[in-house]
Structure formats: C-alpha cells, structure tokens
C-alpha cells in the first residue's frame, strides 16, 4: 500500500502542469473573481448599499386605541391596566421600527424612505429599490396584544423583493436581528414578573436565514473555488489509471498479485494527502493575500481544519470511484469527459460558481448534499457562528460518503486486467 | 512445466485463439511465431492470467491456473510489447516500485535492482527519468522490471520491436544468458525469425488463432525437405513470364520479392533451362540464379502464405 501511495505522489509531483493547475490556478481564479466581483457582490457592511421602501399601512393611533379598549375589557385592577397602557405607549412597534432604521450607523448603508405600496412596488420592479418592508394594517394592535396580552397574532412584518440578492439577504438578517433583540428585551423585562418566557414579535413574510452575521464574497470564492479544485484532484489521480491501463502498467501491477485494495488505497491516500495539502495551501495563501478570515478565533481554525480533513477523505473516496470507472470504460476520452461532467455538476449544484442560497428550494437542497456544497454550507455556518458543534453532522456525512465510495470501489475492482 | 489445453478465446463471433495446445518444459526456450493478428498476444495474455479463456485450460505443473492465477503469477515474468513503466519516474524508481509490489524482500531489493540493471546494461543511467530514454533503453528497463522477482518462466512479447541494433543485441544476449545460465524458461514471440532461430530450441507457428506447425528448427525445416527454394533476378519481370513459370513442371509456388522472384520447386528438379527459354521469349534475361537453403522464414511462408512482417 505504501509503495502505491509513494508512487502516486511521485507521479503527481513530477507532473508540473498538474501542480500548477491544482495549486496556482485556484489561487489566481479566487483573486480574479474577488477583484472582478467585489463591487457587485461584496456584502461587507461598508460597501453594501440597500435601497428600501417602508410601506406603512398601519394606523398607530387607532391601534393604540383598540389596544386600550382591549385592556379595559379585561378583568384586572385599574392600576394594572394603567401600567399596561403606559408601557404600550412607550413601545409602539411602528415607532421602534422607525427608530431602528433611523440609526445613523444603519443609515450609512440602508436608505429607507416611506412610500405608498403602488409606488414602492413599481420602483422595486424597475430595480430602483431592493425591497419593501411592509407594516400591515392592524400591526400595532396585533403586536401589542401578542407581546403584552399573550394573544395570537395574525399579521406580520413582511419583506418583499423582486428577486433574491445579497442585499435582500442582508436586509432580512438585519431585520431579524432587530426583532430578536426586541423579543429578548421583552423576555428580560417580563422576567421580573416571574413569568420569564420568551416572547415573539411576529415577523413573517419571506424566509429568513437564521443567524446574524453574513459572510463576505471573498470568503465565498475562497471556499467555492478551493473545494471545486479539490474535487478535480480526485479526477487527476483517477485519470492516471488511464495511462496505467494504456501502457499496460496496470497489467504488470496485476501480475504482481497485489491486493486490489492496496492499489485503490494508494490512490485514495495520495488523493487525500494532495487534497488536504492543496486546501491548506489555498486557505493559507488567501489568508495572507486577502486576509480572508479576519480576526477569527482559534476555534474557527480548528473547525476549518476538521472540515478540510473530512472533505479530503470524501475526495479520496471519489477518486476510488473514478478509478473504477476508468477501469471499466475503455475510452479514455469518455472517462475524462464523464469525470469532468460529474465534478462540474458538483461544482454547479454545490454552489462553487454561484451561491446556493440563490437557488430554487429543490436545487438548493440537492446542492447542500453534494460534498463541496456540504462543505460550503458548513464553513459558512462556521464563519457565522464559530461553533464546532455545527460541524459534527456534516463531518459524519462526509466520512459516510467516503465509506460508501470505498465500498463500491472495492466491490467493483476488476480481478483481471481486462473486463 | 507449463501447458495449455484446448485453449480458445472468442470475441463476439471471431475466434482469436482456436484450441491451442502448447507446452514449455523447464529450462526450455520456446518461440511463438505468427503474423499480425495470428493470436500470439491473446495467447500470451491468457497464459499470463490477464485474460480468461472462453474454453480450455492453462496448467502449471499439472494444476489449472484459470480459477486461481496467484500461483502462476508468482513464477511468471512478463515483458509486454508496450513499455509498461511510469515514464515520469526514473529507471531506479520504477524498479523499486515494482520490486516492492512483487514483494521482493526489503534487504534484497537494492541488490536485486542493481543486478537486473546490470543485466540490461543500464546501471549508469538508473537515476534518469524513463521518458528521457531511447526506445531501446526503455525496452531494456521493461525487461528488467519483469526480472526483479527472479521468475522461473519469462514471457517476452516482441521485446525488440522498433529499437536500435545495439539495444536489440543486448536484449538477445540477456535473454540467452537468462535461459542458459539461470535456467529461466523462455516463451519468446517475435517478428524477427533470426531472433527465434538464435534463441529458441523449439518453435510454434501460429496463424488465424491456430498452431499450424511446431517443433525444433530441424523438424520445421523438414517440412520443406521435399522442396527447393530458388531466388531468381530477371532483367524484366512481366505477368506473362510469371504465369509461364507457374505453369512449369515441378514448380509449386512463385512469389515476387523485392529482389526478383522466389520459386519453390520439387526437390532436386532443375528448371534452369526452361527458365532461360521462357525469359528469352519474354525478352528478359536471368541476371542472378540461386538455389537457397530453406530457412524458418521459408517454412513460415510456406505454412501461412505470408511473411512474418505482413
């Protein structure tokens, strides 16, 4: 096994073209993409500019009046009623939203203006605005009843957009963050009344990605391109089998009575090491060149290394599958074409070319379970939360993929030279 | 030691190998001759356990090798027609890799590598990458790789194709030495009759997937013992003249060659006067006339109707 491993590493190392492709090309592409798209996609807060309309359909005074009627109809002391109404007057939801978006920090990159719904819709359609935040009729009453009287709420704050974009995603995150903060404040405020349960401000509307941090496009390109090129290592190593077969080296190997598992394991080990090194080199280079993961804690780097290791294993398993494919297909062009197609398909579905967050639901789900897609989603989560627990299931899946590939590889390895 | 029993291999409707029976005794050097497409390489692949026969058997010391090829693989060294080496590795690195996977003992591997490199005369070039070698040098490393585990039987499939005379001589010397000094059993296929004549005690001639003749050189030459081969060079060769020669008494076969025509006649019959007469009638003259001692090449031509390089 060690002999096969050393041989495969040496053969790869001697092929300068492959080394250039595996190491330098992804770095160059990441740099080019980062430069070319930084203005378009960069979601770093200092460069994002979001134009949004606030459509106010709620009558705040009427809402407060309805809430007062509702409170007065309750069986409680007048002091309690008075306290509730005073609190309600202080936290009117519409004003809170207004105040939030008037924050000078936020105003630097979120331009909000109050418009009528028809006008706002028109501007969103023409692309002049990114999204609409709509405060529906009855919002004040519903929110106050929900928060203070524990009533069920039927209206919700909605964000409407013509299409999915980074801007819309950021806006959702910011809004969700705001709502979470309000909920938390209420929950903490209620704790003194002995009933410390978390209250929820109805938010509704389009889907919101959990979490508060966004990732930068530089990080996205680094992950997307490095995982894509890592997949290509599995193809490169497997394609060497074509040469081994064509030049009858493979037959000579068979004649040595070598265990097929050793041959496959050699290929997988070489793929694993090369993929691992490739990813570490790319990530390290990008960190030095672009400072791609700024001020990340140690836990992030440990997590990154763990994911890279698990992914390198999956790529190694994939190389076993591609090797078997190479041994079964007699046409080397067909092998090359098919394996390239598989890698490119993984690249597309896994979001190496475009973020999978922008994909339709079904494609996104599929993409998330491709090896590179899973790594991408996992690393983005790691960037956002720095939580190692989030890595457990993806790593188990990546190792699972490796075991499945290895099993298929061993089961289908030819016992003789030709099939 | 090694024998094939009614060995056949069919691809779709085509019989590549048709009930072949050959045997190799220990220490023998046996040649396998045949034109392109005769089925030599298929036969070798089956014997080497790389290909399963459609029917028949390959037996090593009486034991079938078809179901479990591991035993024959241990004693077999195969030198394929192709350069079965890693071009990106040096000769030494290639031999080290193959030595390891042949499970040559670690403490013996280095000596063994140097020994086989010495055999093929490439000790001083061992650190160079195979891709920088000439065709002949590559073929020599190709042979060295098959010798690492000291095989009892060595199968060589046209090991001298397309190489320089120096490398060719070196290879022939190596094979001869292996057979005579080390007692290695040899199965040698070649397009070059003189190589087989030089190296082999016995020869099998294959055509269309069948063995059409076999035996020692003397036995094969006796096939032509009833015939004479006459090489004639004429000042002018016409179709009419060839037709006339064909119709002469005692003439069995006429072939045009690059030097003129080759006539096979009944042994001891003289056609010279008839030939002079016929040439005169066609306004031609005999420039050269020679009765040849038959060679294996003539036997081959007689049996297959083709030259070896067809």
Interface residues (C-beta under 8 A of the other chain):
Chain A: X2 X3 X4 X6 X7 X10 X11 X14 X15 X247 X248 X249 X251 X252 X253 X254 X255 X256 X257 X258 X262 X416 X417 X418
Chain B: X45 X48 X49 X50 X51 X52 X69 X70 X73 X74 X76 X78 X80 X82 X83 X84 X85 X86 X87 X88 X89 X93 X97 X98 X100 X101 X102 X103 X129 X145 X146 X149
